[in-house]
Amino acid sequence: MSVLAVVMSAGLSSCIEDDWFPYDPPAYNDYYYDQYLNGTWRLCEANGIPVRYEEANYLEFYGGGRGRYYEYDDWGSLYAERTAYWCRDVYGSPAGVLTLVYENGDRLDMNYWFRDSGYGDELWLQWNDYYGVQTYVYEYTDRVPW
């Protein structure tokens, strides 16, 4: 009986972990999950500077406001954390606003839009921080390479 309880406990905790979603979008009706974000995106340019493959980070959007962020840390180890996200339109702007909330609680509100680069779809993210305007370009890819 105790073995069954342990197995059930492990199964339940893994379901809870898989359903991680601590941040719901605000209760206004102009928030949504953009289906065009779904998939894996690799950082290819940061503020006009090309990013090498081995230095790139990745964003995965699973749909329904859930995803993951991947990067290598300073020691060359893979770092990943879950993310929550939602989108909203801005009246009079061709760009929407993407809110990305990381598992550690950090939140980033960014303008976002898509462009066709000729080599594949690009996701453009732009926000302001204490360094000024940040513009990152991600390209659609089939998977995270690790």
C-alpha positions in Angstrom: 0.0 0.0 0.0 2.8 2.4 0.8 4.4 1.7 -2.6 1.1 2.7 -4.3 1.0 5.9 -2.3 4.5 6.8 -3.3 3.8 6.1 -7.0 0.6 8.1 -6.8 2.3 10.9 -5.0 5.1 11.1 -7.7 2.5 11.0 -10.4 0.5 13.8 -8.9 3.5 16.0 -8.3 4.6 15.6 -11.9 1.2 16.6 -13.1 1.2 19.7 -10.9 4.7 20.6 -12.2 3.6 20.1 -15.8 0.7 22.5 -15.2 2.9 25.2 -13.8 1.3 28.5 -14.6 1.5 30.9 -11.7 0.6 34.0 -13.7 -2.7 34.4 -15.5 -3.2 37.3 -17.8 -5.2 40.2 -16.5 -8.9 39.7 -16.5 -9.5 42.2 -19.3 -10.8 40.8 -22.6 -8.1 42.3 -24.8 -5.5 39.7 -23.6 -4.9 36.6 -25.6 -2.3 33.9 -26.5 -0.9 34.5 -30.0 -0.8 31.2 -31.8 1.9 32.6 -34.2 4.3 32.5 -31.3 4.0 28.8 -30.8 7.2 26.9 -31.5 10.9 27.4 -30.8 12.7 30.7 -31.5 16.5 31.2 -31.5 18.1 34.5 -30.7 20.0 35.6 -33.9 20.6 39.3 -33.3 20.8 41.5 -30.3 20.7 45.3 -30.8 22.0 44.9 -34.4 24.8 42.5 -33.5 24.6 38.9 -34.8 24.5 36.3 -32.1 26.6 33.1 -32.6 24.8 29.7 -32.3 26.8 28.8 -29.2 25.8 32.1 -27.5 22.1 32.1 -28.4 19.2 31.7 -26.1 16.0 30.1 -27.0 12.3 30.8 -26.3 9.8 28.0 -26.6 6.1 28.8 -26.7 3.8 25.8 -26.1 0.5 27.7 -26.5 -2.0 28.5 -23.9 0.4 30.9 -22.1 3.1 28.4 -21.2 6.7 28.0 -22.4 10.4 27.8 -21.6 13.5 29.9 -21.8 16.9 28.2 -22.5 20.4 29.5 -22.4 23.9 28.4 -21.5 25.2 29.9 -18.2 28.7 31.4 -17.7 30.1 27.9 -17.0 28.7 26.3 -20.2 25.9 24.5 -18.5 22.4 24.5 -19.9 20.0 26.7 -17.9 16.2 26.4 -18.5 13.2 27.9 -16.8 9.5 27.8 -17.3 7.7 30.9 -18.5 4.2 32.2 -18.7 3.1 34.7 -21.3 0.2 36.6 -22.7 -0.3 39.2 -25.5 -2.4 42.2 -26.1 -2.9 44.6 -29.0 -2.1 48.3 -28.8 -4.5 50.6 -30.6 -2.9 52.3 -33.5 0.3 50.2 -33.4 1.3 47.4 -35.8 3.1 45.8 -32.9 1.5 43.9 -30.0 2.7 43.7 -26.5 4.1 40.4 -25.2 4.3 39.9 -21.4 6.8 37.2 -20.5 7.0 36.1 -16.8 9.9 33.9 -15.9 9.8 31.1 -13.3 12.0 33.3 -11.0 9.3 36.0 -11.0 11.0 38.4 -13.4 8.5 40.0 -15.8 9.2 41.7 -19.1 6.7 43.7 -21.2 7.9 43.9 -24.9 6.6 45.1 -28.2 6.6 42.3 -30.6 6.1 41.7 -34.3 6.9 39.2 -37.0 8.9 39.6 -40.2 9.7 37.3 -43.0 13.5 37.4 -43.4 13.6 35.5 -46.7 15.3 32.6 -44.7 12.4 32.0 -42.4 10.1 33.8 -40.0 11.6 36.3 -37.5 10.2 37.4 -34.1 11.2 40.9 -33.2 11.1 41.9 -29.5 11.7 45.5 -28.3 11.6 47.0 -24.8 13.2 49.8 -22.8 15.4 49.3 -19.8 18.0 51.4 -18.0 20.4 50.9 -20.9 17.9 52.3 -23.4 16.0 50.5 -26.2 16.7 46.8 -26.6 15.8 45.1 -29.9 16.3 41.3 -30.2 15.5 39.3 -33.3 14.7 35.6 -33.0 14.4 33.2 -35.9 12.0 30.3 -36.0 13.8 26.9 -35.6 12.6 23.3 -35.4 14.0 22.6 -31.9 16.3 23.6 -29.1 19.6 21.9 -30.1 20.4 20.1 -26.8 
